[in-house]
């Protein structure tokens, strides 16, 4: 493999990630406050929350964006933990739409169509009213250009005739659970390192479509991607409050539970998915171009089945994550800590920041009200020891209120 082909693969993956990022950000800017209203108004029960997560993720093409957004809303007190769990479940189904877009890109050569899209997007970007629409079209064009380039590079590498690559993958026993666990771990680590399950899904599709990576091992990589992608939201929630960390843990729990039950029926489940798309995984010769369809079909079937099981167990999941992540044992109301404004800036959106500030100011006002109540109480105290104790506490509250004022500002 020449260095030029390696750079083309790396560049295509970078372009794919960038295209998805541009498209996601453009949609979030176009939607503005509507995303918050959708998440707030459409999460009245577990099913509407599920549909909301699906809709938002399919729109912004990033389950990570939806999950981080949801964790941020929990941190700001806009969503309850149960609502957040249902949205996260929907996000896992919505993200499977990305795999189908990639399958479309691998099945049809769209490289020629993206150049008019680039030109049209450029015209819109210079229009103040429609610049976000232009960004959105740019993102889609970048995505399909990257997918087309990856597909062309895969054909150029001609892996199906590269004996060393064939020998490497042939050295693994596709019917062994050791192999499946190995590729599951590889998928998890690579997704965590790349911070993009879409990029690894694209690589998996290239390898499977080339005919060198058996479908069972490719699907093990996809399972690893499902676990690896949850790490981002857990890292984002580290500096958040208890409820936000619980929401991120619920995302990890959801995917790990799904991977465990699928591994228990791994081969029959894959055979069932293959039968859906008319592919025989045990055949000597499989149409390599259809393997990307199998990967997309598995990704969707897995997440739909997992959600169908766990949506009835949201209260149990809530109790589980609350048991694992307990509130701080030492919880003194006199201790100073901002509750809603995150120090790590989980999601830098003005709409959310204003809401966080409003809630924090309300908390600040409640603390000041308690302090003034102590002042009234102080005026009626006769005992010197009790007076000193209460006066010291008021002094502490005054110091805390000064710090809160500075921090909120």
MARLUMLUM-462366 format. One line per field, with one value per residue (C-alpha): residue number from 1; residue in one letter; chain; x, y, z. Coordinates in Angstrom, 3 decimals, padded with zeros to 6 digits. Layout:
REM MARLUMLUM-462366
num: [NUM,...]
residu: [A,...]
chaine: [A,...]
x: [X,...]
y: [Y,...]
z: [Z,...]
//
This chain:
REM MARLUMLUM-462366
num: [1,2,3,4,5,6,7,8,9,10,11,12,13,14,15,16,17,18,19,20,21,22,23,24,25,26,27,28,29,30,31,32,33,34,35,36,37,38,39,40,41,42,43,44,45,46,47,48,49,50,51,52,53,54,55,56,57,58,59,60,61,62,63,64,65,66,67,68,69,70,71,72,73,74,75,76,77,78,79,80,81,82,83,84,85,86,87,88,89,90,91,92,93,94,95,96,97,98,99,100,101,102,103,104,105,106,107,108,109,110,111,112,113,114,115,116,117,118,119,120,121,122,123,124,125,126,127,128,129,130,131,132,133,134,135,136,137,138,139,140,141,142,143,144,145,146,147,148,149,150,151,152,153,154,155,156,157,158,159,160,161,162,163,164,165,166,167,168,169,170,171,172,173,174,175,176,177,178,179,180,181,182,183,184,185,186,187,188,189,190,191,192,193,194,195,196,197,198,199,200,201,202,203,204,205,206,207,208,209,210,211,212,213,214,215,216,217,218,219,220,221,222,223,224,225,226,227,228,229,230,231,232,233,234,235,236,237,238,239,240,241,242,243,244,245,246,247,248,249,250,251,252,253,254,255,256,257,258,259,260,261,262,263,264,265,266,267,268,269,270,271,272,273,274,275,276,277,278,279,280,281,282,283,284,285,286,287,288,289,290,291,292,293,294,295,296,297,298,299,300,301,302,303,304,305,306,307,308,309,310,311,312,313,314,315,316,317,318,319,320,321,322,323,324,325,326,327,328,329,330,331,332,333,334,335,336,337,338,339,340,341,342,343,344,345,346,347,348,349,350,351,352,353,354,355,356,357,358,359,360,361,362,363,364,365,366,367,368,369,370,371,372,373,374,375,376,377,378,379,380,381,382,383,384,385,386,387,388,389,390,391,392,393,394,395,396,397,398,399,400,401,402,403,404,405,406,407,408,409]
residu: [X,X,X,X,X,X,X,X,X,X,X,X,X,X,X,X,X,X,X,X,X,X,X,X,X,X,X,X,X,X,X,X,X,X,X,X,X,X,X,X,X,X,X,X,X,X,X,X,X,X,X,X,X,X,X,X,X,X,X,X,X,X,X,X,X,X,X,X,X,X,X,X,X,X,X,X,X,X,X,X,X,X,X,X,X,X,X,X,X,X,X,X,X,X,X,X,X,X,X,X,X,X,X,X,X,X,X,X,X,X,X,X,X,X,X,X,X,X,X,X,X,X,X,X,X,X,X,X,X,X,X,X,X,X,X,X,X,X,X,X,X,X,X,X,X,X,X,X,X,X,X,X,X,X,X,X,X,X,X,X,X,X,X,X,X,X,X,X,X,X,X,X,X,X,X,X,X,X,X,X,X,X,X,X,X,X,X,X,X,X,X,X,X,X,X,X,X,X,X,X,X,X,X,X,X,X,X,X,X,X,X,X,X,X,X,X,X,X,X,X,X,X,X,X,X,X,X,X,X,X,X,X,X,X,X,X,X,X,X,X,X,X,X,X,X,X,X,X,X,X,X,X,X,X,X,X,X,X,X,X,X,X,X,X,X,X,X,X,X,X,X,X,X,X,X,X,X,X,X,X,X,X,X,X,X,X,X,X,X,X,X,X,X,X,X,X,X,X,X,X,X,X,X,X,X,X,X,X,X,X,X,X,X,X,X,X,X,X,X,X,X,X,X,X,X,X,X,X,X,X,X,X,X,X,X,X,X,X,X,X,X,X,X,X,X,X,X,X,X,X,X,X,X,X,X,X,X,X,X,X,X,X,X,X,X,X,X,X,X,X,X,X,X,X,X,X,X,X,X,X,X,X,X,X,X,X,X,X,X,X,X,X,X,X,X,X,X,X,X,X,X,X,X,X,X,X,X,X,X]
chaine: [A,A,A,A,A,A,A,A,A,A,A,A,A,A,A,A,A,A,A,A,A,A,A,A,A,A,A,A,A,A,A,A,A,A,A,A,A,A,A,A,A,A,A,A,A,A,A,A,A,A,A,A,A,A,A,A,A,A,A,A,A,A,A,A,A,A,A,A,A,A,A,A,A,A,A,A,A,A,A,A,A,A,A,A,A,A,A,A,A,A,A,A,A,A,A,A,A,A,A,A,A,A,A,A,A,A,A,A,A,A,A,A,A,A,A,A,A,A,A,A,A,A,A,A,A,A,A,A,A,A,A,A,A,A,A,A,A,A,A,A,A,A,A,A,A,A,A,A,A,A,A,A,A,A,A,A,A,A,A,A,A,A,A,A,A,A,A,A,A,A,A,A,A,A,A,A,A,A,A,A,A,A,A,A,A,A,A,A,A,A,A,A,A,A,A,A,A,A,A,A,A,A,A,A,A,A,A,A,A,A,A,A,A,A,A,A,A,A,A,A,A,A,A,A,A,A,A,A,A,A,A,A,A,A,A,A,A,A,A,A,A,A,A,A,A,A,A,A,A,A,A,A,A,A,A,A,A,A,A,A,A,A,A,A,A,A,A,A,A,A,A,A,A,A,A,A,A,A,A,A,A,A,A,A,A,A,A,A,A,A,A,A,A,A,A,A,A,A,A,A,A,A,A,A,A,A,A,A,A,A,A,A,A,A,A,A,A,A,A,A,A,A,A,A,A,A,A,A,A,A,A,A,A,A,A,A,A,A,A,A,A,A,A,A,A,A,A,A,A,A,A,A,A,A,A,A,A,A,A,A,A,A,A,A,A,A,A,A,A,A,A,A,A,A,A,A,A,A,A,A,A,A,A,A,A,A,A,A,A,A,A,A,A,A,A,A,A,A,A,A,A,A,A,A,A,A,A,A,A]
x: [000.000,001.575,001.835,-000.399,-003.312,-002.870,-003.091,-006.199,-007.883,-006.913,-007.950,-011.286,-012.043,-011.129,-013.392,-016.223,-015.967,-015.707,-018.710,-020.845,-019.710,-020.545,-023.944,-024.785,-023.782,-025.678,-028.861,-028.491,-028.047,-031.036,-033.185,-031.906,-034.155,-036.491,-034.218,-034.644,-038.407,-038.614,-036.633,-038.588,-042.098,-041.879,-040.518,-043.760,-043.480,-040.973,-042.379,-042.424,-038.913,-037.832,-039.304,-037.704,-034.260,-034.729,-035.896,-033.163,-030.350,-031.532,-031.639,-028.252,-026.628,-024.811,-025.901,-022.976,-024.352,-027.825,-026.485,-024.158,-027.052,-029.311,-026.679,-026.337,-030.099,-030.133,-027.273,-029.326,-032.401,-034.419,-034.916,-035.436,-033.234,-036.072,-036.774,-033.070,-032.845,-035.734,-034.146,-030.805,-032.556,-034.073,-030.669,-029.257,-031.903,-031.556,-027.803,-028.343,-029.567,-025.909,-024.990,-027.725,-026.406,-022.945,-024.401,-025.984,-022.606,-020.858,-023.559,-023.736,-020.981,-022.050,-018.738,-020.062,-023.139,-021.247,-019.487,-022.701,-023.718,-020.454,-021.095,-024.726,-023.746,-021.090,-023.690,-025.966,-023.140,-022.624,-026.327,-026.882,-030.378,-029.489,-025.885,-026.821,-028.617,-025.397,-023.376,-025.798,-025.471,-021.680,-021.676,-023.745,-021.546,-018.390,-019.911,-020.775,-017.487,-015.591,-017.648,-017.140,-013.402,-013.218,-015.071,-012.818,-009.717,-010.942,-011.218,-007.831,-006.214,-007.667,-007.571,-009.333,-006.108,-003.717,-002.511,-000.939,-004.210,-006.222,-003.839,-004.061,-007.861,-007.890,-005.687,-008.710,-011.318,-014.592,-016.572,-014.686,-015.944,-012.316,-012.147,-015.492,-014.398,-011.064,-012.749,-015.307,-012.436,-010.686,-013.912,-014.388,-010.795,-010.678,-014.010,-012.821,-009.528,-011.150,-014.115,-016.317,-018.266,-019.135,-015.466,-014.930,-018.209,-016.874,-013.605,-015.566,-017.705,-014.609,-013.017,-016.227,-017.033,-013.514,-014.279,-011.334,-013.157,-015.737,-019.156,-019.064,-015.863,-017.203,-020.328,-018.152,-016.430,-019.864,-020.769,-017.519,-018.422,-021.675,-019.731,-016.897,-019.257,-020.726,-017.367,-017.594,-020.751,-019.301,-016.175,-018.351,-020.367,-017.371,-017.585,-021.384,-023.809,-024.908,-027.992,-025.998,-023.387,-026.206,-027.663,-024.278,-023.912,-027.408,-026.181,-023.242,-025.498,-027.965,-025.306,-023.389,-026.618,-027.415,-023.963,-024.199,-027.514,-026.501,-023.275,-025.361,-027.179,-024.525,-024.420,-028.197,-028.913,-026.464,-027.889,-031.380,-030.261,-028.485,-031.684,-033.492,-031.256,-030.936,-027.326,-026.051,-023.132,-021.971,-021.779,-018.347,-018.891,-020.810,-021.590,-019.174,-021.176,-024.145,-022.112,-022.379,-026.169,-025.833,-023.833,-026.432,-029.295,-027.591,-026.946,-030.629,-032.015,-029.708,-030.672,-034.391,-034.432,-032.384,-034.705,-037.788,-036.496,-035.183,-037.894,-040.050,-037.214,-036.475,-037.461,-035.132,-032.312,-032.892,-032.624,-029.485,-027.578,-028.739,-027.349,-024.003,-023.602,-024.662,-024.770,-021.867,-021.983,-020.958,-023.657,-023.621,-025.948,-023.368,-020.791,-020.436,-020.829,-022.612,-025.341,-026.325,-023.483,-020.907,-017.253,-016.314,-018.729,-020.309,-022.126,-021.344,-024.702,-026.058,-029.613,-028.558,-026.128,-028.864,-031.159,-028.354,-027.687,-031.396,-031.580,-028.323,-029.582,-032.773,-030.640,-028.563,-031.754,-032.975,-029.665,-029.872,-033.462,-032.316,-029.571,-032.064,-034.245,-031.260,-030.791,-034.410,-033.837,-030.626,-032.498,-034.530,-031.661,-030.819,-028.187,-024.629,-023.396,-026.367,-025.951,-022.274,-023.068,-025.815,-023.786,-020.844,-023.179,-024.555,-020.970,-020.289,-023.447,-022.382,-018.972,-020.632,-023.057,-020.121,-018.390,-021.599,-022.092,-018.584,-018.888,-022.290,-021.087]
y: [000.000,003.306,006.326,008.238,005.800,006.020,009.815,009.553,007.327,009.599,012.699,011.145,010.234,013.764,015.187,012.843,013.892,017.565,017.297,015.737,018.406,021.271,019.758,019.123,022.633,024.252,022.376,023.306,026.976,026.862,025.265,027.602,027.531,025.076,022.163,023.044,023.459,020.112,018.338,020.083,019.749,016.318,014.343,014.086,010.271,007.594,007.143,010.819,011.109,008.178,009.761,013.101,011.517,009.746,012.908,015.186,012.664,011.808,015.568,016.584,013.266,012.830,010.757,012.255,015.783,014.713,012.853,015.675,018.114,015.903,015.608,019.409,019.846,017.481,019.486,022.667,021.052,021.213,017.437,014.779,011.689,009.456,011.856,011.944,008.136,007.910,010.614,008.762,005.554,007.415,008.874,005.365,004.527,007.885,007.463,004.327,006.645,007.642,004.060,004.006,007.284,005.704,002.595,004.860,006.535,003.185,001.795,004.784,007.073,010.516,012.274,014.050,015.367,017.017,019.648,021.474,021.197,022.898,025.766,026.177,026.077,028.744,031.105,030.578,031.091,034.641,035.322,036.471,034.995,031.574,031.083,028.217,026.446,026.832,025.371,022.445,021.698,022.062,019.488,016.994,017.520,016.973,013.793,012.244,013.373,011.716,008.505,008.388,008.961,006.210,003.802,004.651,004.290,000.887,-000.254,001.270,-000.697,-003.887,-005.587,-008.680,-009.516,-008.401,-011.720,-010.305,-008.590,-011.713,-013.882,-011.493,-011.638,-015.340,-016.004,-015.223,-017.907,-016.177,-018.842,-018.248,-015.977,-015.041,-013.371,-011.637,-010.278,-009.137,-007.136,-005.820,-004.427,-003.012,-001.264,000.247,001.532,002.930,004.741,006.264,007.372,008.745,010.241,009.298,006.076,007.231,007.213,003.659,002.566,003.905,001.956,-001.206,-000.793,-000.337,-003.523,-005.580,-004.257,-005.197,-008.783,-009.184,-008.681,-011.401,-010.052,-011.517,-009.625,-006.445,-006.599,-007.145,-003.848,-002.175,-003.456,-001.976,001.348,001.382,001.181,003.509,006.315,006.474,007.417,010.951,011.819,010.306,012.450,015.513,014.837,014.545,018.162,018.231,017.603,014.192,013.891,014.682,012.047,009.564,010.361,009.717,006.447,005.418,005.792,003.483,001.009,000.930,000.039,-002.413,-004.276,-004.476,-005.816,-008.483,-009.969,-009.818,-011.695,-014.428,-015.068,-013.578,-016.004,-016.728,-012.976,-012.122,-014.906,-013.466,-009.948,-011.355,-013.150,-009.777,-008.435,-011.710,-012.526,-015.969,-015.383,-019.009,-018.876,-019.254,-016.197,-013.212,-010.093,-007.726,-004.600,-005.920,-006.306,-002.578,-003.044,-005.907,-003.652,-000.872,-003.365,-004.910,-001.484,-000.551,-003.948,-004.104,-000.642,-001.108,-004.469,-003.124,-000.122,-002.348,-004.280,-001.430,001.181,-000.789,-000.828,002.924,003.133,000.191,001.821,005.048,003.231,001.413,004.567,006.327,003.388,003.514,007.308,008.534,012.207,013.448,012.001,015.346,017.670,020.842,023.570,026.101,024.725,026.850,025.218,026.348,023.794,024.495,026.364,023.696,024.519,022.343,024.029,020.807,022.496,026.067,027.309,030.743,029.408,026.837,029.188,031.772,029.106,027.845,031.400,031.948,028.809,029.654,033.180,031.645,029.378,032.445,034.329,031.425,031.402,035.174,034.779,032.186,034.564,037.425,034.996,034.340,038.122,038.456,035.477,037.084,040.201,038.126,036.062,036.783,034.094,035.242,031.792,031.289,034.862,034.226,030.909,032.445,035.558,033.392,031.460,034.704,035.864,032.602,033.044,036.589,035.320,032.574,035.055,037.263,034.272,033.198,036.681,036.655,033.103,033.697,036.971]
z: [000.000,-001.067,001.210,-001.224,-000.686,003.106,002.917,000.724,003.331,006.236,004.278,003.279,006.903,008.030,005.321,006.377,010.035,009.059,006.707,009.443,011.904,009.498,008.664,012.330,013.445,010.542,011.464,015.125,014.168,011.797,014.479,017.201,020.230,018.495,019.446,023.101,022.695,020.902,023.619,026.355,024.922,023.303,026.250,028.227,028.249,027.260,023.733,022.770,024.225,022.066,018.915,019.805,020.137,016.791,015.027,016.386,015.759,012.236,011.564,012.974,011.937,015.225,018.209,020.127,019.553,020.711,023.743,024.809,024.285,026.418,029.175,029.077,029.438,032.413,033.905,033.430,034.999,031.752,031.486,034.135,034.148,032.897,030.006,029.124,029.021,026.536,024.330,024.384,023.309,020.369,019.514,019.165,016.563,014.796,014.368,012.248,009.478,008.980,008.048,005.381,003.922,003.729,002.086,-000.527,-001.083,-001.516,-003.809,-006.179,-007.393,-006.225,-006.789,-009.900,-008.079,-005.226,-007.347,-008.359,-004.684,-003.624,-006.069,-005.005,-001.296,-001.850,-003.322,-000.320,002.202,000.917,001.452,005.043,005.302,003.911,005.011,007.375,004.511,002.518,005.399,005.576,001.835,002.123,004.938,002.912,-000.151,001.906,003.356,000.005,-001.548,001.328,001.030,-002.749,-002.322,000.304,-001.984,-004.925,-002.743,-001.553,-005.173,-005.960,-003.110,-004.657,-001.263,-002.600,-004.478,-001.729,-000.349,002.822,003.844,002.958,004.994,007.970,008.202,007.325,010.356,012.550,013.077,012.188,014.076,017.329,020.095,020.850,017.433,017.969,021.367,019.866,017.099,019.580,021.672,018.587,017.525,020.995,021.259,017.702,018.100,021.360,019.775,016.597,018.519,015.561,015.105,011.563,010.527,011.767,010.160,006.852,007.254,008.145,005.019,002.850,004.241,003.962,000.483,-000.618,000.372,002.785,006.099,006.903,007.831,011.360,012.200,010.566,012.731,015.831,014.938,014.657,018.146,019.446,017.831,019.828,023.095,022.031,021.046,024.584,026.075,024.622,026.574,029.763,029.400,028.719,031.877,034.209,035.338,035.416,038.253,039.522,037.292,034.137,035.003,035.558,032.113,030.482,032.414,031.244,027.642,028.351,030.211,027.303,024.738,026.943,027.764,024.047,023.190,025.934,024.768,021.084,021.869,023.524,020.206,017.927,014.990,014.767,015.027,012.206,010.046,010.600,009.584,006.513,005.502,005.610,002.820,000.911,001.783,002.803,005.244,004.833,001.023,-000.604,-002.784,-001.417,-003.421,-001.642,-002.553,-000.527,002.654,003.394,003.296,005.814,008.169,007.960,008.411,011.450,012.998,012.666,013.751,016.785,018.067,017.384,019.212,022.120,022.479,022.255,025.274,027.422,026.867,029.309,031.850,032.058,035.791,036.524,034.516,036.427,039.758,038.576,037.543,040.731,042.731,040.880,040.984,044.393,045.401,047.442,050.970,052.411,051.198,053.238,052.024,053.183,050.706,047.575,044.181,041.041,040.322,036.726,035.036,034.160,034.632,031.648,029.195,027.972,025.148,024.166,022.864,023.878,024.203,026.800,028.564,029.177,030.650,032.880,034.066,034.805,036.934,038.709,039.522,040.921,043.142,044.133,045.084,047.226,049.116,049.712,050.908,053.446,054.595,055.142,057.092,059.378,059.838,061.043,063.346,064.633,065.803,068.250,069.700,073.374,074.083,073.233,072.136,069.819,068.511,067.691,065.969,063.828,063.072,061.889,059.589,058.124,057.510,055.653,053.560,052.702,051.549,049.477,047.884,046.851,045.249,043.491,042.082,040.624,039.257,037.610,036.094]
//
